[in-house]
Amino acid sequence: MMRHLISAADLTRDEAVLILDTAEEMARVADRPIKKLPTLRGRTVVNLFFEDSTRTRISFEAAEKRLSADVINFTAKGSSVSKGESLKDTAQTLEAMGVDAVVIRHGASGAPYRLATSGWIDAAVINAGDGTHQHPTQALLDAFTMRRRLVGRDEGLGRDLAGRRITIVGDVLHSRVARSNVDLLHTLGAEVTLVAPPTLVPVGVESWPCEVSYDLDSTLPKSDAVMMLRVQRERMNAAFFPTEREYSRRYGLDGERMARMPGHAIVMHPGPMVRGMEITAEVADSDRCTVVEQVANGVSIRMAVLYLLLGGASFDEKTASAANHARIEEK
């Protein structure tokens, strides 16, 4: 497999499907009383988080520990970063400690790429979200959830999402999740439509491999999955829409709108949800909403990525070794 995972756009169709298939093997570990594999025993992974995070940080930590890695959690608050230490100096400190992989979340777009290509550190780099740029493992777990729900757990092995129609709704302008999903879903053969107010659509979106609409109601009946995005006020320095009520009326998903979706269609959200704005409690708590599944699937996807990057398996070995580990541990 590739040395690093920086962007969802870097993955080929076969690479993405291999990660999804490996995650299916890893998901079986979660169903056992002892949720451990010895795959990364003796390896050290650092979670390097310069931005606040709950789901992603805990998910990566759980994945690393289930693979028996030694885990170091680093947060910018309370570290030398708050005293002015640069990313380069932090990276060289980690290099001196002999870490094998760095999972990095950073507020600056491009920081993981810089870390991976600078020569500061000789370790695998996994992007856990950089600015408004990319969040590849989120896109992978979303695709994994879609494949399980729309194709089937066992039926989906080896398959992509060809022909599936996915609608992504909300603050696309500030969303690394939207960018990552557009890239990955296109690679997997899905048809993606972005729905947002004109003020929250990025400049240059016409070059993205997707369609753009400003009318949510017209896209819902044609969607296999609808992904709602949070309005990221912390990244906004201007008024992008008149009021929250107006935004919710035009682009929020409520029970009435959900009823217009096909019977098999699912509702997704990367979290955290703002109930009452982009999604109502009725929709968030319905059986069609996959938010809790996405969190569980995130651990399996991150286990798969760590296994393929650090476990010593070449990409063309498929998932045989992962399956063997799981079966050996079960005996």
C-alpha positions as CSV (number, residue, x, y, z in Angstrom):
1,M,0.0,0.0,0.0
2,M,1.0,3.6,-0.3
3,R,3.3,5.1,2.4
4,H,0.8,7.7,3.7
5,L,-2.9,8.5,3.6
6,I,-3.2,12.3,3.0
7,S,-6.1,12.7,0.6
8,A,-9.1,10.6,-0.5
9,A,-8.2,11.7,-4.1
10,D,-4.9,9.7,-3.8
11,L,-6.8,6.4,-3.7
12,T,-7.5,4.3,-6.7
13,R,-10.7,2.3,-7.0
14,D,-8.9,-1.0,-6.1
15,E,-7.2,0.6,-3.2
16,A,-10.4,2.0,-1.8
17,V,-12.2,-1.3,-2.2
18,L,-9.4,-3.1,-0.5
19,I,-9.6,-0.8,2.5
20,L,-13.4,-1.3,2.7
21,D,-13.0,-5.1,2.4
22,T,-10.3,-5.1,5.1
23,A,-12.6,-3.1,7.3
24,E,-15.2,-5.8,7.0
25,E,-12.6,-8.3,8.5
26,M,-11.7,-5.8,11.2
27,A,-15.4,-5.3,12.1
28,R,-15.6,-9.0,13.1
29,V,-13.1,-8.3,15.8
30,A,-15.6,-5.9,17.4
31,D,-18.1,-8.7,17.7
32,R,-15.8,-10.8,19.9
33,P,-15.4,-10.7,23.7
34,I,-11.7,-9.8,23.3
35,K,-11.4,-7.1,20.7
36,K,-7.6,-7.4,20.1
37,L,-5.3,-8.4,17.3
38,P,-1.5,-8.6,17.7
39,T,-0.8,-7.0,14.3
40,L,0.9,-3.8,15.4
41,R,2.5,-5.1,18.6
42,G,5.7,-3.2,19.2
43,R,4.7,-0.3,16.9
44,T,4.2,3.2,18.2
45,V,1.5,5.5,16.9
46,V,1.2,9.2,17.8
47,N,-2.2,11.0,17.7
48,L,-1.0,14.6,16.9
49,F,-4.1,16.8,17.3
50,F,-3.8,20.5,16.9
51,E,-7.6,21.0,16.7
52,D,-10.3,19.8,19.1
53,S,-11.8,16.4,18.3
54,T,-13.9,13.8,20.0
55,R,-15.1,11.1,17.5
56,T,-12.0,11.1,15.3
57,R,-9.4,11.1,18.1
58,I,-11.2,8.4,20.2
59,S,-11.9,6.3,17.1
60,F,-8.2,6.3,16.1
61,E,-7.1,5.5,19.6
62,A,-9.5,2.6,19.8
63,A,-8.3,1.3,16.5
64,E,-4.7,1.5,17.5
65,K,-5.2,-0.2,20.8
66,R,-7.3,-3.0,19.2
67,L,-4.3,-3.6,16.9
68,S,-2.0,-3.8,20.0
69,A,0.0,-0.6,19.1
70,D,1.6,1.6,21.7
71,V,-0.3,4.8,21.6
72,I,0.8,8.4,22.5
73,N,-1.8,11.1,22.6
74,F,-0.6,14.6,21.8
75,T,-2.8,17.7,22.0
76,A,-1.6,21.2,21.2
77,K,-3.2,22.6,24.4
78,G,-0.8,22.1,27.3
79,S,2.1,21.3,25.0
80,S,5.1,23.3,23.8
81,V,3.0,24.3,20.8
82,S,1.2,26.7,23.0
83,K,4.6,28.2,23.7
84,G,5.3,28.8,20.0
85,E,6.9,25.5,19.0
86,S,6.7,24.9,15.2
87,L,5.4,21.8,13.5
88,K,8.9,21.0,12.3
89,D,10.3,21.0,15.8
90,T,7.4,18.9,17.1
91,A,7.9,16.4,14.2
92,Q,11.6,16.1,14.9
93,T,10.9,15.5,18.6
94,L,8.6,12.6,17.6
95,E,11.3,11.3,15.2
96,A,13.8,11.2,18.0
97,M,11.4,9.1,20.0
98,G,11.2,6.6,17.1
99,V,7.5,6.7,16.3
100,D,6.2,4.5,13.4
101,A,3.1,6.5,12.4
102,V,1.6,9.9,13.0
103,V,-2.2,10.6,12.9
104,I,-2.4,14.4,12.5
105,R,-5.3,16.8,12.7
106,H,-4.4,20.4,11.9
107,G,-6.2,23.7,11.3
108,A,-4.0,24.5,8.4
109,S,-4.8,22.9,5.0
110,G,-1.8,21.0,3.7
111,A,-0.1,20.4,7.1
112,P,-0.2,16.6,6.8
113,Y,1.2,16.7,3.3
114,R,4.0,19.0,4.5
115,L,4.8,16.6,7.4
116,A,4.8,13.6,5.0
117,T,7.0,15.1,2.4
118,S,9.4,17.4,4.3
119,G,11.8,14.8,5.5
120,W,11.4,15.9,9.1
121,I,10.1,12.5,10.1
122,D,10.4,8.9,8.8
123,A,7.0,7.6,9.7
124,A,3.7,6.9,8.0
125,V,1.4,10.0,8.1
126,I,-2.4,9.7,8.3
127,N,-4.5,12.8,7.7
128,A,-7.2,13.1,10.4
129,G,-8.5,16.4,9.0
130,D,-6.6,19.5,7.8
131,G,-8.4,22.8,7.7
132,T,-11.1,22.8,5.0
133,H,-9.0,20.5,2.7
134,Q,-9.4,16.7,3.4
135,H,-10.5,14.1,5.9
136,P,-9.9,10.8,4.0
137,T,-10.8,8.3,6.8
138,Q,-14.2,10.0,7.3
139,A,-14.9,9.6,3.6
140,L,-13.9,5.9,3.8
141,L,-16.1,5.2,6.8
142,D,-19.0,7.0,5.1
143,A,-18.5,4.8,1.9
144,F,-18.2,1.7,4.1
145,T,-21.5,2.6,5.8
146,M,-23.2,3.3,2.4
147,R,-22.0,0.0,1.0
148,R,-23.2,-2.0,4.0
149,R,-26.7,-0.3,4.0
150,L,-27.2,-0.1,0.2
151,V,-25.4,-3.2,-1.1
152,G,-25.1,-5.5,1.9
153,R,-22.5,-6.6,4.4
154,D,-21.4,-9.8,2.6
155,E,-22.7,-8.9,-0.8
156,G,-20.6,-5.8,-0.9
157,L,-17.2,-7.5,-0.6
158,G,-15.2,-6.6,-3.6
159,R,-17.8,-4.1,-4.9
160,D,-17.9,-0.4,-5.2
161,L,-20.8,2.1,-5.2
162,A,-21.3,2.3,-9.0
163,G,-24.7,3.9,-9.9
164,R,-25.6,5.0,-6.4
165,R,-26.8,8.6,-6.1
166,I,-25.5,10.5,-3.1
167,T,-26.6,14.0,-2.0
168,I,-24.4,16.1,0.3
169,V,-26.2,19.0,1.9
170,G,-25.1,22.1,3.8
171,D,-21.9,24.0,4.4
172,V,-19.8,22.7,1.5
173,L,-17.6,25.8,1.5
174,H,-15.9,25.0,4.9
175,S,-16.3,21.2,4.8
176,R,-13.3,18.9,4.4
177,V,-15.8,16.0,4.7
178,A,-17.7,17.1,1.6
179,R,-14.4,17.4,-0.4
180,S,-13.2,14.0,0.7
181,N,-16.5,12.3,0.0
182,V,-16.8,13.9,-3.5
183,D,-13.4,12.5,-4.4
184,L,-13.8,9.1,-3.0
185,L,-17.4,8.5,-4.1
186,H,-16.5,9.5,-7.6
187,T,-13.7,7.0,-7.5
188,L,-16.1,4.3,-6.3
189,G,-18.5,5.1,-9.2
190,A,-21.2,7.0,-7.3
191,E,-23.1,10.0,-8.7
192,V,-22.7,12.9,-6.2
193,T,-24.8,16.1,-6.0
194,L,-24.0,19.0,-3.7
195,V,-26.8,21.0,-2.3
196,A,-26.1,24.3,-0.6
197,P,-26.9,28.0,-0.6
198,P,-24.9,29.8,-3.3
199,T,-22.9,31.6,-0.6
200,L,-21.7,28.2,0.8
201,V,-20.6,26.7,-2.5
202,P,-16.8,26.9,-3.1
203,V,-15.3,28.9,-6.0
204,G,-14.2,26.4,-8.7
205,V,-16.7,23.7,-7.7
206,E,-17.5,23.3,-11.4
207,S,-14.2,21.4,-11.7
208,W,-15.3,18.9,-9.0
209,P,-16.6,15.5,-10.2
210,C,-20.2,16.2,-9.1
211,E,-23.4,18.1,-9.8
212,V,-24.5,21.2,-7.9
213,S,-28.0,22.1,-7.0
214,Y,-29.6,24.8,-4.8
215,D,-32.9,23.0,-4.4
216,L,-33.0,20.3,-1.8
217,D,-36.6,19.2,-2.4
218,S,-35.9,18.3,-6.1
219,T,-32.9,16.1,-5.3
220,L,-34.4,14.0,-2.4
221,P,-36.6,11.7,-4.4
222,K,-33.6,10.6,-6.5
223,S,-31.1,10.0,-3.6
224,D,-29.9,6.7,-2.2
225,A,-28.2,8.5,0.6
226,V,-28.4,12.1,1.9
227,M,-25.5,13.4,4.0
228,M,-26.2,16.5,6.1
229,L,-23.3,18.8,7.0
230,R,-23.0,21.0,10.0
231,V,-22.8,24.8,9.5
232,Q,-19.2,25.5,10.7
233,R,-19.6,28.9,12.3
234,E,-16.1,28.7,13.8
235,R,-14.7,29.0,10.3
236,M,-17.0,31.8,9.2
237,N,-16.0,35.5,9.3
238,A,-19.1,36.8,7.5
239,A,-22.9,36.3,7.3
240,F,-23.5,33.5,4.7
241,F,-27.3,33.3,5.2
242,P,-29.9,35.6,6.7
243,T,-31.0,33.6,9.8
244,E,-30.8,30.1,11.2
245,R,-34.5,29.7,10.7
246,E,-34.2,30.6,7.0
247,Y,-31.4,28.1,6.6
248,S,-33.3,25.4,8.3
249,R,-36.4,26.1,6.2
250,R,-34.5,25.8,2.9
251,Y,-31.8,23.3,3.7
252,G,-32.7,21.4,6.8
253,L,-33.9,17.8,6.8
254,D,-37.1,17.1,8.7
255,G,-39.6,14.3,8.8
256,E,-41.7,15.6,5.9
257,R,-38.6,15.9,3.7
258,M,-37.3,12.5,4.7
259,A,-40.7,11.0,3.6
260,R,-39.9,12.2,0.1
261,M,-36.8,10.0,-0.1
262,P,-36.9,6.5,-1.6
263,G,-37.8,3.8,0.9
264,H,-34.3,2.3,0.9
265,A,-32.5,5.7,1.2
266,I,-30.5,6.5,4.3
267,V,-29.6,9.7,6.2
268,M,-26.0,10.4,7.2
269,H,-24.1,13.0,9.2
270,P,-20.4,13.2,10.0
271,G,-21.1,14.8,13.4
272,P,-21.4,16.6,15.6
273,M,-25.1,17.3,14.8
274,V,-26.8,20.6,15.5
275,R,-30.4,19.3,16.1
276,G,-33.0,21.7,15.0
277,M,-30.9,23.4,12.3
278,E,-29.6,21.1,9.6
279,I,-31.4,18.0,11.0
280,T,-34.4,17.6,13.3
281,A,-34.5,15.2,16.3
282,E,-37.2,13.2,14.5
283,V,-34.8,12.4,11.6
284,A,-31.7,12.1,13.8
285,D,-33.4,9.4,15.9
286,S,-35.0,7.5,13.1
287,D,-34.0,4.0,11.9
288,R,-32.9,5.5,8.6
289,C,-30.2,7.7,10.3
290,T,-26.8,6.0,10.4
291,V,-24.9,8.4,12.7
292,V,-24.2,5.8,15.4
293,E,-23.2,3.2,12.8
294,Q,-20.8,5.7,11.2
295,V,-19.0,6.0,14.6
296,A,-18.7,2.2,15.0
297,N,-17.6,1.8,11.4
298,G,-15.0,4.5,11.9
299,V,-13.0,2.2,14.2
300,S,-13.1,-0.6,11.7
301,I,-12.0,1.7,8.8
302,R,-9.1,3.1,10.9
303,M,-8.0,-0.3,11.9
304,A,-7.9,-1.3,8.2
305,V,-5.9,1.8,7.3
306,L,-3.4,1.3,10.1
307,Y,-3.1,-2.4,9.3
308,L,-2.5,-1.8,5.6
309,L,0.0,1.0,6.2
310,L,1.9,-0.6,9.1
311,G,1.1,-4.2,9.1
312,G,3.6,-5.1,6.4
313,A,1.1,-6.3,3.9
314,S,1.6,-5.3,0.3
315,F,-1.5,-4.0,-1.5
316,D,-2.0,-6.9,-3.8
317,E,-2.2,-9.4,-0.9
318,K,-5.8,-8.4,-0.5
319,T,-7.3,-9.1,2.9
320,A,-6.1,-12.7,3.5
321,S,-3.7,-11.9,6.3
322,A,-6.2,-9.8,8.1
323,A,-8.8,-12.6,7.9
324,N,-6.2,-15.1,9.2
325,H,-5.3,-12.9,12.2
326,A,-9.0,-12.7,13.1
327,R,-9.5,-16.4,12.8
328,I,-6.4,-17.3,14.8
329,E,-7.5,-15.0,17.6
330,E,-10.9,-16.6,17.7
331,K,-9.5,-20.1,18.4
